[in-house]
C-alpha cells in the first residue's frame, strides 16, 4: 500500500467580508487530490445574500486561471466541502457576494494528499 502525505493550507483566513475578492495563490504541485472546506460562521444582510466560493487553478504558475469547481450559492452558517482532483500546480479561491448590505464571515481550508 503506498504512503501518502497530507498537507493543510489555509487559503482564506476567517474574516467578515462584504464584497467580491480573491485569495493569494498557493503552490499545490505536491498534492494529487484534496478537499476544500468552506466554513461560514456569520451572515447578515437583506435581499437574499449569497456567497459563492470558486476554486481556480493554474497550470502556468498563476498567469492564466481556470474555474476548477464552485460551490452553489451559500446563504447560511455551516460547513461545505468541495472535492478536488485533476487540478493545476497552483490554486486560489475567489468569492462572489451578492445581496443588499451583505456580510459573510468565512474561511476556506484545503487538506491535500500527495
Secondary structure as UniProt FT lines:
FT   STRAND          6..17
FT   STRAND          21..22
FT   STRAND          26..27
FT   TURN            29..30
FT   STRAND          33..58
FT   STRAND          66..70
FT   STRAND          78..85
FT   STRAND          90..113
//
